[in-house]
């Protein structure tokens, strides 16, 4: 097909399936005896679905991707890079100083332990920071009467946040690694969904009232997403 490029993997299977990876590669898995004509027709029939996923944001480019958790390695927090410093300690801890994130653990060469300690720390920081920002934004925009029914903060694999029709807002704890401006944009985006549960004209009009330069901020945010 001219519009969609895809790779074919033959294997001992009964059906044809399509996988759209975060890096925009399309892989078709097909039975050993499937003809290229049959495969091509299958892709054509699924072209709308494929294009939808290619143009969406299926996965976050998580900021710990490829990290080795070694001394001196840089990790993001609130839009800044901090050098990781591992310290031998009987009692585990994580603390952030001016330029360093220190991780204390009994065996400093245990990278899995370092990773777990940092993940817990990030989630705790996200709970405090994102909750506080949400309250500030609601208070500073009182005329809009935003009133979420619940806030959940946890790691998400495919989005920065969501808002249900019942008013529950979920925020990705990974947001705490990004710049304050980007975090505010995501929170306001989800708050706007309390008024409009789609991405129609009314939603974007409201978003533009609250964040006039939302397009440039959204473009910056997309640097952290693999699509």
C-alpha contacts under 8 A as a table, 3 or more apart, distances in Angstrom:
res1	aa1	res2	aa2	distance
1	X	4	X	5.65
1	X	5	X	6.62
1	X	40	X	7.32
1	X	44	X	7.77
2	X	5	X	7.11
4	X	47	X	7.75
5	X	25	X	7.88
5	X	26	X	6.88
6	X	25	X	6.79
6	X	26	X	4.71
6	X	27	X	5.51
6	X	28	X	6.82
7	X	25	X	7.92
7	X	26	X	6.28
7	X	27	X	4.76
7	X	28	X	6.01
8	X	27	X	5.84
8	X	28	X	4.77
8	X	29	X	5.92
8	X	30	X	7.13
9	X	27	X	7.17
9	X	28	X	6.13
9	X	29	X	4.82
9	X	30	X	6.23
10	X	29	X	5.90
10	X	30	X	4.98
10	X	31	X	5.60
10	X	32	X	5.14
11	X	29	X	7.17
11	X	30	X	6.35
11	X	31	X	5.43
11	X	32	X	5.45
12	X	31	X	5.67
12	X	32	X	6.07
13	X	16	X	7.95
13	X	30	X	6.83
13	X	31	X	4.91
13	X	32	X	7.46
14	X	30	X	7.69
14	X	31	X	5.65
15	X	30	X	6.33
15	X	31	X	6.30
16	X	28	X	6.97
16	X	29	X	5.61
16	X	30	X	4.50
16	X	31	X	6.69
16	X	39	X	7.61
16	X	42	X	7.92
17	X	28	X	5.75
17	X	29	X	5.24
17	X	30	X	6.66
18	X	26	X	7.01
18	X	27	X	5.74
18	X	28	X	4.56
18	X	29	X	6.31
19	X	26	X	5.80
19	X	27	X	5.17
19	X	28	X	6.43
19	X	29	X	7.99
20	X	24	X	6.32
20	X	25	X	5.96
20	X	26	X	4.71
20	X	27	X	6.55
20	X	50	X	7.08
20	X	53	X	6.83
20	X	54	X	7.05
21	X	24	X	5.44
21	X	25	X	5.41
21	X	26	X	6.43
21	X	27	X	7.93
21	X	227	X	7.98
22	X	25	X	7.38
22	X	57	X	7.87
22	X	58	X	6.05
22	X	59	X	5.78
22	X	226	X	5.46
22	X	227	X	4.96
23	X	226	X	5.97
23	X	227	X	5.48
24	X	54	X	5.92
24	X	227	X	5.77
28	X	39	X	7.90
30	X	34	X	6.35
30	X	39	X	7.47
31	X	34	X	5.37
34	X	38	X	6.53
34	X	39	X	6.92
35	X	38	X	5.22
35	X	39	X	6.33
36	X	39	X	4.95
36	X	40	X	5.94
37	X	40	X	5.13
37	X	41	X	6.22
38	X	41	X	5.23
38	X	42	X	6.22
39	X	42	X	5.04
39	X	43	X	6.30
40	X	43	X	5.12
40	X	44	X	6.20
41	X	44	X	4.95
41	X	45	X	6.12
42	X	45	X	5.14
42	X	46	X	6.28
43	X	46	X	5.04
43	X	47	X	5.81
44	X	47	X	4.96
45	X	48	X	7.70
46	X	49	X	5.38
46	X	50	X	6.21
47	X	50	X	5.00
47	X	51	X	6.07
48	X	51	X	5.25
48	X	52	X	6.15
49	X	52	X	5.15
49	X	53	X	6.45
50	X	53	X	5.31
50	X	54	X	6.14
51	X	54	X	4.92
51	X	55	X	6.06
52	X	55	X	5.35
52	X	56	X	6.19
53	X	56	X	5.04
53	X	57	X	7.48
53	X	58	X	6.98
54	X	57	X	7.78
54	X	227	X	6.73
55	X	227	X	7.31
56	X	227	X	6.83
57	X	60	X	7.49
57	X	158	X	7.12
57	X	159	X	7.46
57	X	225	X	6.79
57	X	226	X	6.93
57	X	227	X	5.24
58	X	158	X	5.32
58	X	159	X	7.54
58	X	226	X	7.48
58	X	227	X	6.29
59	X	157	X	6.13
59	X	158	X	4.33
59	X	159	X	6.92
59	X	225	X	6.39
59	X	226	X	5.88
59	X	227	X	6.80
60	X	157	X	6.42
60	X	158	X	5.68
60	X	159	X	6.70
60	X	224	X	6.52
60	X	225	X	4.49
60	X	226	X	5.82
61	X	65	X	7.16
61	X	224	X	5.18
61	X	225	X	4.58
61	X	226	X	5.20
62	X	65	X	5.48
62	X	174	X	7.52
62	X	224	X	7.22
62	X	225	X	7.73
63	X	75	X	7.60
63	X	76	X	7.09
63	X	174	X	7.92
63	X	177	X	7.63
63	X	224	X	7.80
64	X	67	X	5.32
64	X	75	X	7.50
67	X	73	X	7.90
68	X	73	X	7.69
68	X	111	X	7.22
69	X	73	X	6.59
69	X	84	X	7.45
69	X	111	X	5.77
69	X	114	X	6.62
69	X	115	X	6.69
70	X	73	X	5.76
70	X	84	X	7.05
70	X	85	X	7.86
70	X	86	X	7.66
70	X	111	X	7.38
71	X	83	X	7.51
71	X	84	X	5.38
71	X	85	X	5.09
71	X	86	X	6.05
72	X	83	X	4.99
72	X	84	X	5.08
72	X	85	X	6.23
73	X	83	X	5.45
73	X	84	X	5.37
74	X	81	X	5.65
74	X	82	X	5.21
74	X	83	X	4.45
74	X	84	X	6.01
75	X	81	X	5.35
75	X	82	X	5.26
75	X	83	X	6.38
75	X	84	X	6.84
76	X	79	X	6.08
76	X	80	X	5.39
76	X	81	X	4.56
76	X	82	X	6.16
76	X	177	X	5.08
76	X	178	X	7.15
77	X	80	X	5.41
77	X	81	X	6.48
77	X	82	X	7.19
77	X	176	X	6.22
77	X	177	X	4.03
77	X	178	X	6.41
78	X	176	X	5.54
78	X	177	X	4.71
78	X	178	X	4.76
78	X	179	X	4.88
78	X	180	X	6.22
79	X	177	X	5.80
79	X	178	X	4.24
79	X	179	X	3.81
79	X	180	X	7.06
80	X	177	X	7.80
80	X	178	X	7.71
80	X	179	X	7.45
81	X	99	X	7.75
82	X	99	X	5.23
82	X	100	X	4.87
82	X	101	X	5.96
83	X	99	X	6.52
83	X	100	X	4.79
83	X	101	X	6.13
84	X	100	X	5.93
84	X	101	X	5.10
84	X	102	X	6.02
84	X	103	X	7.44
85	X	100	X	6.67
85	X	101	X	6.16
85	X	102	X	4.73
85	X	103	X	6.21
86	X	102	X	5.85
86	X	103	X	4.90
86	X	104	X	5.95
86	X	105	X	7.53
86	X	108	X	5.99
87	X	102	X	6.93
87	X	103	X	5.97
87	X	104	X	4.63
87	X	105	X	6.46
87	X	108	X	6.52
88	X	104	X	5.65
88	X	105	X	5.38
88	X	106	X	5.33
88	X	107	X	6.46
88	X	108	X	5.90
89	X	92	X	6.29
89	X	104	X	5.11
89	X	105	X	4.82
89	X	106	X	4.92
89	X	107	X	7.97
90	X	104	X	7.85
90	X	105	X	6.25
90	X	106	X	4.99
91	X	104	X	7.07
91	X	105	X	6.51
91	X	106	X	7.25
92	X	103	X	7.37
92	X	104	X	4.94
92	X	105	X	4.65
92	X	106	X	7.17
92	X	117	X	7.85
93	X	102	X	7.91
93	X	103	X	5.75
93	X	104	X	4.91
93	X	105	X	6.97
93	X	117	X	7.44
94	X	101	X	6.97
94	X	102	X	5.54
94	X	103	X	4.52
94	X	104	X	6.28
94	X	117	X	7.01
94	X	118	X	6.94
94	X	121	X	6.63
95	X	101	X	5.75
95	X	102	X	5.29
95	X	103	X	6.75
96	X	99	X	7.67
96	X	100	X	5.90
96	X	101	X	4.39
96	X	102	X	6.22
97	X	100	X	5.24
97	X	101	X	6.23
97	X	102	X	7.73
103	X	114	X	6.88
103	X	117	X	7.49
103	X	118	X	7.58
104	X	108	X	7.68
105	X	108	X	5.95
105	X	113	X	7.76
105	X	114	X	7.53
107	X	110	X	5.74
108	X	111	X	7.49
108	X	114	X	7.74
110	X	113	X	5.48
110	X	114	X	6.49
111	X	114	X	4.96
111	X	115	X	6.13
112	X	115	X	5.06
112	X	116	X	6.21
113	X	116	X	5.11
113	X	117	X	6.13
114	X	117	X	5.22
114	X	118	X	6.18
115	X	118	X	5.21
115	X	119	X	6.11
116	X	119	X	5.09
116	X	120	X	6.24
117	X	120	X	5.29
117	X	121	X	6.21
118	X	121	X	4.98
118	X	122	X	6.06
119	X	122	X	5.17
119	X	123	X	6.25
120	X	123	X	5.22
120	X	124	X	6.25
121	X	124	X	5.15
121	X	125	X	6.12
122	X	125	X	5.05
122	X	126	X	5.98
122	X	173	X	7.19
122	X	174	X	7.55
122	X	176	X	7.10
123	X	126	X	4.97
123	X	127	X	6.17
123	X	153	X	7.89
123	X	154	X	6.99
123	X	155	X	7.84
123	X	173	X	5.63
123	X	174	X	7.79
124	X	127	X	5.09
124	X	128	X	6.58
125	X	128	X	5.33
125	X	129	X	6.00
125	X	176	X	7.13
126	X	129	X	5.17
126	X	130	X	5.45
126	X	131	X	7.72
126	X	153	X	7.27
126	X	173	X	5.30
126	X	174	X	7.57
126	X	175	X	7.34
126	X	176	X	5.28
127	X	130	X	5.76
127	X	131	X	5.88
127	X	153	X	6.27
127	X	173	X	7.46
128	X	131	X	5.47
128	X	132	X	6.15
129	X	132	X	5.20
129	X	133	X	6.16
129	X	176	X	7.35
130	X	133	X	5.06
130	X	134	X	6.07
130	X	153	X	7.97
130	X	171	X	8.00
130	X	176	X	7.39
130	X	183	X	7.94
131	X	134	X	5.23
131	X	135	X	6.37
131	X	151	X	7.86
132	X	135	X	5.26
132	X	136	X	6.23
133	X	136	X	5.01
133	X	137	X	6.05
133	X	184	X	7.23
134	X	137	X	5.22
134	X	138	X	6.21
134	X	187	X	6.59
135	X	138	X	5.23
135	X	139	X	6.10
136	X	139	X	5.09
136	X	140	X	5.97
137	X	140	X	5.11
137	X	141	X	6.11
137	X	184	X	7.90
137	X	188	X	7.57
138	X	141	X	5.24
138	X	142	X	5.98
138	X	145	X	7.56
138	X	146	X	6.10
138	X	147	X	7.86
139	X	142	X	5.19
141	X	144	X	5.91
141	X	145	X	7.45
141	X	146	X	7.96
142	X	145	X	5.35
142	X	146	X	7.27
146	X	191	X	6.59
146	X	194	X	7.10
147	X	167	X	7.69
147	X	194	X	7.76
148	X	151	X	7.21
148	X	167	X	4.93
148	X	168	X	5.91
148	X	169	X	6.65
148	X	191	X	7.54
148	X	194	X	7.12
149	X	166	X	7.22
149	X	167	X	5.09
149	X	168	X	5.36
149	X	169	X	7.79
150	X	167	X	6.86
150	X	168	X	4.66
150	X	169	X	6.17
151	X	168	X	5.99
151	X	169	X	5.00
151	X	170	X	5.82
151	X	171	X	7.68
152	X	168	X	7.61
152	X	169	X	6.29
152	X	170	X	4.60
152	X	171	X	6.30
153	X	170	X	5.74
153	X	171	X	4.91
153	X	172	X	5.91
153	X	173	X	5.69
154	X	170	X	7.52
154	X	171	X	6.58
154	X	172	X	5.39
154	X	173	X	5.01
155	X	172	X	5.08
155	X	173	X	5.08
155	X	174	X	6.40
156	X	159	X	6.17
156	X	160	X	7.05
156	X	161	X	7.97
156	X	171	X	7.96
156	X	172	X	5.29
156	X	173	X	7.48
156	X	174	X	7.90
159	X	162	X	7.54
159	X	172	X	7.21
160	X	171	X	6.12
160	X	172	X	5.03
160	X	174	X	7.86
160	X	175	X	7.03
160	X	186	X	6.98
161	X	169	X	7.27
161	X	170	X	5.36
161	X	171	X	4.34
161	X	172	X	5.67
161	X	186	X	6.91
161	X	187	X	7.75
161	X	190	X	6.83
162	X	169	X	5.72
162	X	170	X	5.19
162	X	171	X	6.69
162	X	190	X	6.16
163	X	167	X	6.17
163	X	168	X	5.54
163	X	169	X	4.44
163	X	170	X	6.36
163	X	190	X	5.77
163	X	191	X	7.69
163	X	193	X	6.29
163	X	194	X	7.09
163	X	197	X	7.92
164	X	167	X	5.30
164	X	168	X	5.30
164	X	169	X	6.67
164	X	197	X	7.87
165	X	168	X	7.53
165	X	194	X	7.40
165	X	197	X	6.68
167	X	194	X	5.97
169	X	190	X	6.81
169	X	191	X	7.83
171	X	175	X	7.69
171	X	187	X	7.70
172	X	175	X	5.77
173	X	176	X	6.09
174	X	177	X	5.76
174	X	178	X	7.68
175	X	178	X	5.41
175	X	183	X	6.04
176	X	179	X	7.83
176	X	183	X	7.38
178	X	182	X	6.52
178	X	183	X	6.65
179	X	182	X	5.43
179	X	183	X	6.45
180	X	183	X	5.14
180	X	184	X	6.22
181	X	184	X	5.20
181	X	185	X	6.30
181	X	217	X	7.79
182	X	185	X	5.10
182	X	186	X	6.43
182	X	217	X	6.59
182	X	218	X	7.84
182	X	220	X	7.91
182	X	221	X	6.37
183	X	186	X	5.30
183	X	187	X	6.35
184	X	187	X	5.16
184	X	188	X	6.10
185	X	188	X	5.18
185	X	189	X	5.97
185	X	211	X	7.34
185	X	214	X	7.26
185	X	217	X	7.34
185	X	218	X	7.86
186	X	189	X	4.98
186	X	190	X	6.34
187	X	190	X	5.28
187	X	191	X	6.21
188	X	191	X	4.90
188	X	192	X	6.14
188	X	207	X	7.45
188	X	210	X	7.63
189	X	192	X	5.28
189	X	193	X	6.76
189	X	207	X	6.65
190	X	193	X	5.12
190	X	194	X	7.07
191	X	194	X	5.35
191	X	195	X	7.56
192	X	195	X	5.51
192	X	196	X	6.36
192	X	203	X	6.54
192	X	206	X	6.80
192	X	207	X	6.48
193	X	196	X	4.70
193	X	197	X	4.79
193	X	198	X	6.87
193	X	203	X	7.17
194	X	197	X	6.53
195	X	203	X	7.64
196	X	199	X	7.59
196	X	200	X	7.94
196	X	202	X	7.09
196	X	203	X	5.53
197	X	203	X	7.92
198	X	203	X	6.90
199	X	202	X	7.89
199	X	203	X	5.65
199	X	204	X	6.79
200	X	203	X	5.39
200	X	204	X	6.56
201	X	204	X	5.26
201	X	205	X	6.05
202	X	205	X	5.06
202	X	206	X	6.26
203	X	206	X	5.30
203	X	207	X	6.21
204	X	207	X	4.83
204	X	208	X	5.95
205	X	208	X	5.14
205	X	209	X	6.36
206	X	209	X	5.11
206	X	210	X	6.54
207	X	210	X	5.27
207	X	211	X	5.79
207	X	212	X	7.52
207	X	214	X	7.43
208	X	211	X	4.96
208	X	212	X	4.54
208	X	213	X	7.21
208	X	214	X	6.58
209	X	212	X	5.86
211	X	214	X	5.16
213	X	216	X	5.77
213	X	217	X	6.55
214	X	217	X	5.00
214	X	218	X	5.88
215	X	218	X	5.09
215	X	219	X	6.19
216	X	219	X	5.01
216	X	220	X	6.34
217	X	220	X	5.07
217	X	221	X	6.21
218	X	221	X	4.96
218	X	222	X	6.25
219	X	222	X	5.22
219	X	223	X	7.07
220	X	223	X	5.59
220	X	224	X	7.93
221	X	224	X	5.87
221	X	225	X	7.47
222	X	225	X	5.09
222	X	226	X	7.97
223	X	226	X	7.81
